[in-house]
Amino acid sequence: MSTPTAPDRSKTADGLKRLSTATLSHLPAAVGRPAYDRASVTPGIVHLGIGAFCRAHLGAFTDEVLATGAKDWGIVGVDLLAPDMRAALKPQDCLYTLMSRIDGVDRLRIIGSFLDVVTTLDGADEVLALMCRPETRIVTITVTEKGYCQDAATGRLDETHAGIRADLANPRAPKTVPGLITEALRLRRAAGIAPFTVLSCDNLAQNGRTARRIVTRFAELVDADLGRFVESEVSFPCTMVDRITPATKDADKAAVVAGLGLVDAWPVVTEPFRQWVIEDRFPLGRPAWEAAGAILTDDVHPFETMKLRCLNGAHSTLAYLSVLLGIETVAGAMADPDIPRILRRLWDEDIVATVPPVPGTDITAYTHDLEHRFVNPEIRHLTLQISSDGSQKLGPRLLEPAGEIFAHGGRPQLIPLAVAAWMRFLLGADGSGRTWTVADPMAARLTGLAQANATTPAALVDALFAVREIFPAELAGNDAFRADVVGFVGRLTEDGVRKTLAGL
Ligand code: CS2
């Protein structure tokens, strides 16, 4: 009779071992791995919002700095939405695979810069304690546009936001990002610990200034003196972040298992390209991210304007047109007979001229590089994913450049088409039985308005132009812009999307 043995929990149902510190030595030689002793690295950064993007970007840049011998800049990731990331990463010692794919070449690399993952789901105490450690010198953020709880048109804190109201009523147990940062700064101040630097890594225009405005206002509402302290003592550098990193799919996980011979519960698939431009204002120091290729500068603004308008503006335009046409991925859209031509016109006729000079960069060449990046078929970037949160994205990506074009005496040619496509997208159906989900913090209001006013193009446009959180009064009151958006809504509705695009 054999003696029962305890199951080997390091193995999965397929008999494959799990990625972890203990199994790093089992990896094929071609797989990159932390070139440093992780056990001797201590955390210096708390990262709020641990998703695919920050793991492909901040995680990778910081991993390379740790490999140069820096020991005190490990990262603790905070999952603000669900315990899923912690559940996936803790059993593998917070290691994960970054797989970059292009032109049939997959490069796999194990990232070691995240030392721990915690969640705020059971309360904020653990995260606040981490944020208050004197060793925590930077709090980085990737929570997407909506995580800032701002009025998208003005960039001010949305004081009617349900989460903000709850945090203001109970500021010692915060759940929102402004609430968490304010409470941590208050606790540090009370303990005589200098404030950390707050580093926004989200796609917002002037993301550092936005973060400063939001947190300062929240702090002021908690206590006027704390508001003054945040305004005068806390550094919020601006950044431009870039790396196309879709949500991980099951097929990606399978490709990673095949490449590792080990199981990674939540790898990240990304493109090889990456860019990070950072305003160099870190009173308590920072990792030498320039050692990994980041650009440290006094002025991020031109880089950020170029990226938000050229890359993200084109992404949003492509996404709304694609969802209407039933095209699932960005690469699929780039194989469409019409969409690449529309994007080229968007760049050439509208966007490029609104971008200020960017050091060392030819903006038109940058847009040609974007085409190449968008074409990459190995990155399955879903157009529906990019279509989300349009209420937060339209402003910095498309409406601000439209306003500037008018201010300089011009008239945007393709931006009205993108806005019209977003309005049709809000209907959630193409009229022939195909439907999709509109994901947006303002979804209920926007889809309600769209459906109630779908009677005529003018009614639809007027109802949505009246949403002041999205359309600034000046642009909404611009007759030429209104006429062009109404015209495109009419064509998309009457002629259909394909005929409208083909006729352009
Ligand atoms: C995309 C971005 O989802 C979106 O809205 O436009 O996530 C884009 O892929 C990144 O900003 C690329 O750096």
Residues whose N, C-alpha, C, O or C-beta is under 5 A from the ligand:
A	BS01	CS2	N203 V241 D242 R243 I244 T245 N312 H315 Q385 I386
